[in-house]
C-alpha cells in the first residue's frame, strides 16, 4: 500500500480509510470540473462477445475481425492487436485449445476474465510482463469479495464457474475457493467498458479505480477512451475531499437505486440523496419518476395512494383515480411490453414501431410526464425511428425526453450531454440550423467536462458545431445579399 500511496501522491491523490466505508480515494489538492483525476489501463479486460456479436480483444472494434485460428474463441482485427496481446494470449490460446468444442461454448466473458487474471499474475511473477505500483496482482488481492453476503444459489454458480476455470488452466496448485472469491470480486469491482456514447463494449478490472466509492450525487464521472478508464471531476473537489463516482444508473427512486446497489454491490448507500428516504421530498420524487400522473392533462400533479387504499389522489388538484382504472391501463402496458420483448426478432420494423407507439400512448395516459418508464419507451422509439430515417418523428420524440433528462440528471452528466447531441444532429439533418447550434453547444458544454476534448468523438462533435456555425453564417449572408 505504501508503494501505491507514493505513486498516487504526484497526481494529488491518496488512499484513506473511512469508518463504515473502508478504503476510498481522496484528494491532496483541489480538482476543477473537467480535470482528469486518474486514468488507468485495465489489469485484465475482455470484450462482451456473444454468438451474435464479436469484437477484437485488443481494441474492441467489430470491423474486419477474424477468429484466432488456434483457440477459435478470441477475435482480432489484425496483426497489430494480436501482437500486442500475444504474450498473454499465447498461454490463453494453448489453454482454450485443450477444450473440446462443446465446452468452448461455455467460455463466457466472465470465465475468460478470470483465466486472463491468473495468466497475467503468472506472467508478472515470472517477470515476462513488468509490474508497477498501480499494475500488480496485489491490488486485486486487496479488493473486497463480500463472500459472506452472497446467497447459496450464487455460491453454487461461482463453484461451477471455478471448476471450468480449473479445467481450462489445469494447474495443480490452483485453489477453487480463491477462484470463487475472484468471481465475487469481479461482480463487485469490475467496470463495464463503454464507447464515447456509453454503449457497452466489454468488461475490465481496474483495481485502483475500484477504490473509488459510489454516490448517487457523484462529484466525478468514469468514462473510457478505448480501454483506458478516465475519471474526471464534474464538480470542484477541494483538497481533502473524497472522489465519488456512480456505480449504477442513478435515474430512479431511492428505493430503486438502493435495490440495485444491494443486489449488485452488496451495500446500502448513505449519500446525501439516499438519506432522504421516506421524507416528503423523496416520496414526491418517487411518485413522479415511478408512479402515476393526474388524469387531467392540464395538471402536472403527482399521485399518492389514499389512506383507505381505494384509489390515488393528485396532490396538486385533488382529482382521484381509481385503482381499477390504473390497474386496467397498467395491465395493457404490461401485456404489450411482454409481447414486444418476446416477439421483436420475428416482427418487421413497422409492427415493432406500432407496438411501441401504443405503449407510449398508454403510458401517457397512466404516468407522470417525467416518468422514467415513459422516457425509456421514447428512447426505444427514437432508436427505431432513426433506423427508419424518420428524422421528424425521431426529433419530436427526442425533444420530449430532454426535460426529463434535465430533471433526473445533474447538470454535468454524460447522458444529458449525449441527448442534447442526438437532438442537435436531428435538428441539423432537418435544416433547423439555429436550434441545432443551441443543442450542440449544450452538448459540448457538458461533454467537454465529462469526456475532455481530445477523443475522436469529441473532435467530431466540435467539428459538427463549427460546421453548423459556418452554415448559419452562410445563410445569414445569403439573406443580407
C-alpha positions as CSV (number, residue, x, y, z in Angstrom):
1,X,0.0,0.0,0.0
2,X,2.9,2.4,0.7
3,X,4.1,1.9,-2.9
4,X,0.7,2.7,-4.2
5,X,0.5,5.8,-2.0
6,X,3.7,7.1,-3.4
7,X,2.5,6.5,-6.9
8,X,-0.7,8.4,-6.3
9,X,1.0,11.4,-4.5
10,X,2.2,13.0,-7.7
11,X,-1.3,13.0,-9.0
12,X,-2.7,14.8,-6.0
13,X,-4.4,11.7,-4.6
14,X,-4.2,9.4,-1.5
15,X,-5.9,6.2,-0.3
16,X,-7.6,6.7,3.1
17,X,-9.9,4.6,5.3
18,X,-13.3,5.8,6.4
19,X,-15.5,4.2,9.1
20,X,-18.2,2.0,7.5
21,X,-16.9,2.7,4.0
22,X,-13.4,1.2,4.1
23,X,-10.8,2.3,1.5
24,X,-11.5,5.4,-0.5
25,X,-9.7,7.8,-2.9
26,X,-9.2,11.3,-1.5
27,X,-7.6,14.4,-2.9
28,X,-4.4,16.2,-1.7
29,X,-5.1,19.2,-3.8
30,X,-8.1,20.9,-5.5
31,X,-9.6,19.5,-8.7
32,X,-11.6,21.6,-11.1
33,X,-14.6,20.4,-13.2
34,X,-13.3,18.7,-16.4
35,X,-9.9,17.9,-14.9
36,X,-8.6,14.3,-15.1
37,X,-8.3,12.9,-11.6
38,X,-6.9,9.5,-12.5
39,X,-6.6,7.3,-15.6
40,X,-5.6,3.6,-15.9
41,X,-5.4,0.7,-18.3
42,X,-7.2,-2.5,-17.1
43,X,-5.3,-5.2,-15.3
44,X,-7.4,-7.5,-17.5
45,X,-10.3,-7.0,-19.8
46,X,-12.4,-8.8,-22.4
47,X,-15.0,-7.7,-25.0
48,X,-18.6,-8.8,-24.3
49,X,-18.6,-11.3,-27.1
50,X,-21.6,-13.5,-27.8
51,X,-22.8,-15.8,-30.6
52,X,-24.4,-12.8,-32.3
53,X,-21.8,-10.1,-31.7
54,X,-18.0,-10.3,-31.5
55,X,-15.2,-7.8,-31.0
56,X,-11.4,-7.6,-31.3
57,X,-9.7,-8.5,-28.0
58,X,-7.3,-5.6,-28.4
59,X,-9.3,-2.6,-29.5
60,X,-12.9,-3.8,-29.1
61,X,-13.8,-3.0,-32.7
62,X,-16.3,-5.1,-34.5
63,X,-14.9,-4.3,-38.0
64,X,-12.9,-6.8,-40.1
65,X,-12.3,-9.2,-37.3
66,X,-11.1,-12.7,-37.6
67,X,-11.2,-15.6,-35.2
68,X,-7.9,-16.8,-33.7
69,X,-7.0,-20.0,-35.7
70,X,-5.6,-21.7,-32.5
71,X,-8.3,-21.4,-29.9
72,X,-11.3,-20.5,-32.1
73,X,-12.6,-18.3,-29.2
74,X,-10.8,-15.0,-29.4
75,X,-11.1,-12.4,-32.2
76,X,-8.6,-9.8,-33.6
77,X,-8.9,-7.0,-36.1
78,X,-5.4,-7.5,-37.4
79,X,-1.8,-8.3,-36.6
80,X,-1.2,-5.1,-34.6
81,X,-3.7,-6.0,-31.9
82,X,-2.8,-9.7,-32.0
83,X,0.9,-9.0,-31.5
84,X,0.3,-6.6,-28.6
85,X,-1.8,-9.2,-26.9
86,X,0.4,-12.2,-27.7
87,X,2.4,-12.6,-24.5
88,X,-0.8,-13.3,-22.6
89,X,-2.9,-14.8,-25.4
90,X,-0.2,-17.3,-26.2
91,X,-0.9,-19.0,-22.8
92,X,-4.7,-18.5,-23.0
93,X,-4.8,-19.9,-26.6
94,X,-2.9,-23.0,-25.5
95,X,-5.3,-23.5,-22.6
96,X,-8.5,-22.9,-24.5
97,X,-7.3,-25.2,-27.4
98,X,-7.4,-28.1,-25.0
99,X,-11.1,-27.8,-24.5
100,X,-13.5,-29.8,-26.8
101,X,-15.9,-27.7,-28.9
102,X,-18.9,-28.3,-26.7
103,X,-17.0,-26.9,-23.6
104,X,-15.7,-23.9,-25.5
105,X,-19.4,-22.7,-25.8
106,X,-19.4,-22.2,-22.0
107,X,-16.3,-19.9,-22.1
108,X,-18.2,-16.7,-21.3
109,X,-16.5,-13.2,-21.0
110,X,-16.5,-13.7,-17.2
111,X,-14.7,-17.1,-17.4
112,X,-12.2,-15.5,-19.8
113,X,-11.6,-12.6,-17.5
114,X,-10.7,-14.9,-14.6
115,X,-8.5,-17.1,-16.8
116,X,-6.7,-13.9,-18.0
117,X,-6.4,-12.7,-14.4
118,X,-4.4,-15.9,-13.4
119,X,-2.3,-15.9,-16.6
120,X,-1.3,-12.2,-16.1
121,X,-0.4,-13.0,-12.5
122,X,1.8,-15.9,-13.7
123,X,3.5,-13.7,-16.4
124,X,4.2,-10.9,-13.9
125,X,5.6,-13.3,-11.3
126,X,7.9,-14.7,-14.0
127,X,8.8,-11.1,-15.0
128,X,7.6,-11.7,-18.6
129,X,5.3,-8.7,-18.0
130,X,6.5,-5.9,-15.8
131,X,4.8,-4.9,-12.5
132,X,4.3,-1.4,-11.2
133,X,2.8,0.2,-8.1
134,X,-0.5,0.6,-9.9
135,X,-0.4,-2.6,-12.0
136,X,0.1,-5.8,-10.0
137,X,-1.9,-8.7,-8.6
138,X,-1.5,-7.5,-5.0
139,X,-4.1,-4.8,-5.8
140,X,-6.6,-7.4,-7.0
141,X,-6.0,-9.4,-3.7
142,X,-6.8,-6.2,-1.7
143,X,-10.3,-5.9,-3.3
144,X,-13.3,-6.9,-1.2
145,X,-15.1,-10.1,-2.2
146,X,-18.2,-9.9,0.0
147,X,-18.3,-13.8,0.1
148,X,-20.2,-13.8,3.4
149,X,-23.0,-11.7,1.9
150,X,-23.6,-13.9,-1.2
151,X,-26.6,-16.3,-1.2
152,X,-26.3,-20.0,-1.7
153,X,-27.5,-20.0,-5.3
154,X,-24.8,-17.6,-6.3
155,X,-22.1,-19.5,-4.4
156,X,-23.1,-22.7,-6.3
157,X,-22.8,-20.8,-9.6
158,X,-19.3,-19.5,-8.7
159,X,-18.3,-23.0,-7.8
160,X,-19.4,-24.3,-11.2
161,X,-17.6,-21.5,-12.9
162,X,-14.5,-22.1,-10.8
163,X,-14.4,-25.7,-11.9
164,X,-14.4,-24.6,-15.6
165,X,-11.6,-22.2,-14.9
166,X,-9.7,-25.1,-13.2
167,X,-10.4,-27.3,-16.2
168,X,-9.0,-24.7,-18.6
169,X,-5.9,-23.9,-16.7
170,X,-5.1,-27.3,-15.4
171,X,-2.8,-26.0,-12.7
172,X,-2.3,-28.5,-9.8
173,X,-1.7,-25.7,-7.3
174,X,-4.9,-23.7,-8.2
175,X,-7.3,-23.0,-5.3
176,X,-11.0,-23.4,-6.2
177,X,-12.1,-21.2,-3.2
178,X,-9.8,-18.4,-4.3
179,X,-11.2,-18.6,-7.9
180,X,-14.7,-18.3,-6.5
181,X,-13.6,-15.3,-4.4
182,X,-12.2,-13.7,-7.5
183,X,-15.5,-14.2,-9.3
184,X,-17.2,-12.4,-6.4
185,X,-14.6,-9.6,-6.6
186,X,-15.3,-9.2,-10.3
187,X,-19.1,-8.9,-9.6
188,X,-18.4,-6.0,-7.1
189,X,-15.4,-4.3,-8.7
190,X,-15.3,-4.8,-12.5
191,X,-16.4,-2.0,-14.7
192,X,-18.4,-2.1,-18.0
193,X,-16.1,-0.6,-20.7
194,X,-18.2,1.7,-22.9
195,X,-17.6,3.8,-26.0
196,X,-17.9,7.6,-26.0
197,X,-21.7,7.3,-26.4
198,X,-21.9,5.0,-23.4
199,X,-22.7,1.8,-25.4
200,X,-21.2,-1.2,-23.6
201,X,-18.3,-2.9,-25.3
202,X,-16.7,-5.1,-22.7
203,X,-15.7,-5.6,-19.1
204,X,-12.4,-4.6,-17.4
205,X,-10.9,-4.9,-13.9
206,X,-9.2,-1.6,-12.8
207,X,-8.1,-2.3,-9.2
208,X,-7.0,1.3,-8.4
209,X,-10.2,2.8,-9.9
210,X,-12.2,0.3,-7.8
211,X,-11.0,2.0,-4.7
212,X,-13.3,5.0,-5.6
213,X,-16.6,4.8,-3.7
214,X,-20.1,5.3,-5.0
215,X,-22.5,8.2,-4.6
216,X,-25.9,8.9,-6.2
217,X,-24.7,12.5,-6.3
218,X,-21.2,11.9,-7.6
219,X,-18.5,14.7,-8.0
220,X,-16.7,12.7,-10.7
221,X,-17.5,10.6,-13.7
222,X,-15.9,7.5,-15.2
223,X,-15.6,7.3,-19.0
224,X,-13.5,5.3,-21.3
225,X,-11.0,6.2,-24.0
226,X,-10.6,2.9,-25.8
227,X,-9.7,0.5,-22.9
228,X,-8.4,3.4,-20.8
229,X,-10.5,4.2,-17.8
230,X,-10.6,8.0,-17.2
231,X,-12.1,9.6,-14.1
232,X,-12.9,13.4,-14.5
233,X,-14.2,15.8,-11.9
234,X,-17.7,17.2,-12.7
235,X,-17.7,19.5,-9.7
236,X,-15.0,21.4,-7.8
237,X,-13.4,18.8,-5.4
238,X,-11.5,20.6,-2.6
239,X,-8.3,19.3,-1.1
240,X,-9.1,16.5,1.3
241,X,-12.4,15.7,-0.5
242,X,-13.4,12.1,-1.4
243,X,-13.6,11.3,-5.1
244,X,-17.0,9.7,-5.8
245,X,-18.5,8.2,-8.9
246,X,-21.8,6.4,-9.6
247,X,-21.8,2.6,-9.9
248,X,-25.3,2.5,-11.3
249,X,-27.8,4.3,-13.4
250,X,-29.0,7.0,-11.0
251,X,-32.3,7.7,-12.7
252,X,-34.8,6.2,-10.3
253,X,-36.3,6.5,-6.9
254,X,-34.2,6.0,-3.8
255,X,-35.7,2.5,-3.3
256,X,-34.9,1.5,-6.9
257,X,-31.3,2.7,-6.6
258,X,-30.9,1.1,-3.1
259,X,-32.2,-2.2,-4.5
260,X,-29.8,-2.1,-7.5
261,X,-26.8,-1.3,-5.2
262,X,-27.7,-4.1,-2.7
263,X,-28.1,-6.7,-5.4
264,X,-25.0,-5.9,-7.4
265,X,-22.6,-4.4,-4.9
266,X,-23.9,-5.7,-1.6
267,X,-24.0,-2.4,0.3
268,X,-26.6,0.3,1.3
269,X,-25.8,3.8,0.1
270,X,-25.9,6.7,2.6
271,X,-25.2,9.5,0.2
272,X,-27.0,12.9,0.7
273,X,-29.6,11.8,-1.8
274,X,-30.3,8.4,-0.2
275,X,-30.5,9.6,3.4
276,X,-33.7,11.4,2.5
277,X,-35.6,8.1,2.0
278,X,-39.1,8.3,3.5
279,X,-39.1,12.2,3.7
280,X,-41.8,14.0,1.8
281,X,-39.4,15.3,-1.0
282,X,-38.2,11.7,-1.6
283,X,-41.8,10.4,-1.6
284,X,-42.7,13.1,-4.2
285,X,-39.7,12.3,-6.3
286,X,-40.6,8.5,-6.3
287,X,-44.2,9.2,-7.2
288,X,-43.2,11.4,-10.1
289,X,-40.5,9.1,-11.5
290,X,-42.2,5.8,-11.0
291,X,-45.8,6.5,-10.1
292,X,-48.9,7.8,-11.8
293,X,-49.9,11.1,-13.3
294,X,-53.1,13.2,-12.9
295,X,-55.9,12.2,-15.4
296,X,-56.3,16.0,-16.0
297,X,-54.0,16.6,-19.0
298,X,-53.5,20.2,-17.9
299,X,-52.3,19.2,-14.4
300,X,-48.8,18.1,-13.7
301,X,-49.5,16.9,-10.2
302,X,-48.3,13.6,-8.8
303,X,-50.5,10.9,-7.2
304,X,-50.3,9.3,-3.8
305,X,-52.3,6.3,-2.5
306,X,-55.4,7.2,-0.5
307,X,-55.4,6.2,3.2
308,X,-58.4,3.8,2.5
309,X,-56.4,2.2,-0.4
310,X,-59.3,2.7,-2.8
311,X,-57.5,5.0,-5.2
312,X,-54.8,7.6,-5.8
313,X,-55.3,11.3,-5.3
314,X,-53.5,14.1,-7.2
315,X,-51.5,16.2,-4.7
316,X,-52.0,19.3,-6.8
317,X,-55.6,19.4,-7.9
318,X,-57.2,16.7,-5.7
319,X,-58.6,14.6,-8.5
320,X,-58.9,10.9,-7.7
321,X,-58.0,8.0,-10.0
322,X,-59.5,4.6,-9.1
323,X,-57.3,1.5,-8.5
324,X,-59.4,-0.3,-11.2
325,X,-58.6,2.3,-13.8
326,X,-54.9,2.3,-13.1
327,X,-54.8,-1.5,-12.9
328,X,-56.5,-1.8,-16.3
329,X,-54.1,0.5,-18.1
330,X,-51.1,-1.0,-16.3
331,X,-52.2,-4.5,-17.4
332,X,-52.5,-3.3,-21.0
333,X,-49.0,-1.8,-20.9
334,X,-47.5,-5.0,-19.4
335,X,-49.2,-7.2,-22.0
336,X,-47.9,-5.1,-24.8
337,X,-44.4,-4.8,-23.2
338,X,-44.2,-8.6,-22.8
339,X,-45.3,-9.1,-26.3
340,X,-42.7,-6.6,-27.6
341,X,-39.9,-8.4,-25.7
342,X,-40.9,-11.9,-26.8
343,X,-41.6,-11.2,-30.5
344,X,-39.3,-8.3,-31.6
345,X,-37.0,-10.6,-33.5
346,X,-39.7,-12.2,-35.6
347,X,-41.7,-9.0,-36.4
348,X,-41.0,-6.4,-39.0
349,X,-39.8,-2.9,-38.1
350,X,-43.2,-1.3,-38.8
351,X,-45.0,-3.7,-36.4
352,X,-42.4,-3.1,-33.7
353,X,-42.8,0.7,-34.2
354,X,-46.6,0.4,-33.9
355,X,-46.3,-1.6,-30.7
356,X,-44.0,0.9,-29.0
357,X,-46.2,3.8,-30.1
358,X,-49.2,2.1,-28.5
359,X,-47.2,1.5,-25.3
360,X,-46.1,5.2,-25.3
361,X,-49.8,6.3,-25.8
362,X,-50.9,4.2,-22.8
363,X,-48.0,5.4,-20.6
364,X,-49.0,9.0,-21.4
365,X,-52.5,8.2,-20.0
366,X,-51.1,6.5,-16.9
367,X,-47.8,8.1,-16.0
368,X,-46.5,11.4,-14.9
369,X,-44.9,13.4,-17.8
370,X,-41.5,12.9,-16.0
371,X,-42.0,9.1,-15.7
372,X,-38.8,7.1,-16.3
373,X,-40.7,4.2,-17.9
374,X,-42.3,6.7,-20.4
375,X,-38.8,8.2,-21.1
376,X,-37.4,4.7,-21.7
377,X,-40.2,3.9,-24.2
378,X,-39.5,7.1,-26.0
379,X,-35.8,6.2,-26.2
380,X,-36.7,2.9,-27.9
381,X,-38.9,4.9,-30.3
382,X,-36.1,7.3,-31.1
383,X,-33.8,4.4,-32.0
384,X,-36.4,2.7,-34.2
385,X,-37.4,6.0,-35.9
386,X,-33.7,6.8,-36.6
387,X,-33.1,3.4,-38.1
388,X,-36.1,4.1,-40.4
389,X,-34.6,7.6,-41.1
390,X,-37.9,9.2,-39.9
391,X,-36.0,12.2,-38.7
392,X,-39.1,14.4,-38.0
393,X,-40.7,11.9,-35.6
394,X,-37.4,11.0,-34.0
395,X,-36.7,14.7,-33.2
396,X,-40.2,15.2,-31.8
397,X,-39.6,12.2,-29.5
398,X,-36.1,13.3,-28.5
399,X,-37.3,16.8,-27.6
400,X,-39.9,15.2,-25.2
401,X,-37.1,13.4,-23.4
402,X,-34.9,16.5,-22.8
403,X,-36.9,17.9,-19.8
404,X,-36.9,14.5,-18.2
405,X,-33.1,14.2,-18.6
406,X,-32.7,17.7,-17.2
407,X,-34.7,16.7,-14.1
408,X,-33.2,13.3,-13.3
409,X,-29.6,14.0,-14.0
410,X,-27.2,16.6,-12.6
411,X,-26.0,19.4,-14.9
412,X,-22.8,17.7,-16.0
413,X,-24.0,14.2,-16.7
414,X,-22.8,12.5,-19.9
415,X,-26.2,11.1,-20.7
416,X,-27.7,14.6,-20.7
417,X,-24.9,15.8,-23.0
418,X,-25.4,12.9,-25.3
419,X,-29.2,13.5,-25.5
420,X,-28.5,17.1,-26.5
421,X,-26.1,15.8,-29.1
422,X,-28.8,13.5,-30.6
423,X,-31.2,16.4,-30.6
424,X,-28.7,18.6,-32.3
425,X,-27.9,16.1,-35.0
426,X,-31.5,15.6,-35.8
427,X,-32.2,19.3,-36.0
428,X,-29.3,19.8,-38.3
429,X,-30.4,17.0,-40.6
430,X,-33.8,18.7,-40.8
431,X,-32.2,22.1,-41.7
432,X,-33.0,23.7,-38.4
433,X,-29.5,25.1,-38.0
434,X,-30.3,27.7,-35.4
435,X,-31.7,25.2,-32.9
436,X,-29.0,22.6,-33.9
437,X,-26.4,25.1,-32.8
438,X,-28.2,25.6,-29.4
439,X,-28.4,21.8,-28.8
440,X,-24.9,21.1,-30.0
441,X,-23.5,23.9,-27.8
442,X,-25.3,22.5,-24.8
443,X,-23.8,19.0,-25.6
444,X,-20.3,20.5,-25.9
445,X,-20.6,22.4,-22.6
446,X,-21.4,19.1,-20.8
447,X,-19.3,16.6,-22.7
448,X,-16.1,18.7,-22.6
449,X,-16.3,18.3,-18.8
450,X,-17.1,14.6,-18.8
451,X,-15.2,13.5,-21.9
452,X,-12.4,16.1,-22.3
453,X,-11.7,17.3,-25.9
454,X,-9.0,15.0,-27.2
455,X,-11.0,11.9,-28.1
456,X,-12.1,11.3,-31.8
457,X,-15.8,11.5,-30.6
458,X,-15.3,15.0,-29.1
459,X,-13.3,16.2,-32.1
460,X,-16.2,15.1,-34.4
461,X,-18.7,16.9,-32.1
462,X,-16.7,20.1,-32.1
463,X,-16.4,19.9,-35.9
464,X,-20.1,19.5,-36.2
465,X,-20.7,22.6,-34.1
466,X,-18.2,24.5,-36.2
467,X,-19.9,23.4,-39.4
468,X,-23.3,24.4,-38.1
469,X,-22.0,27.9,-37.2
470,X,-20.5,28.2,-40.7
471,X,-23.8,27.1,-42.3
472,X,-25.7,29.6,-40.1
473,X,-23.3,32.4,-41.2
474,X,-23.7,31.5,-44.8
475,X,-27.5,31.5,-44.6
476,X,-27.3,34.9,-42.9
477,X,-25.0,36.4,-45.5
478,X,-27.3,35.0,-48.3
479,X,-30.3,36.8,-46.7
480,X,-28.3,40.1,-46.5
481,X,-27.3,39.8,-50.1
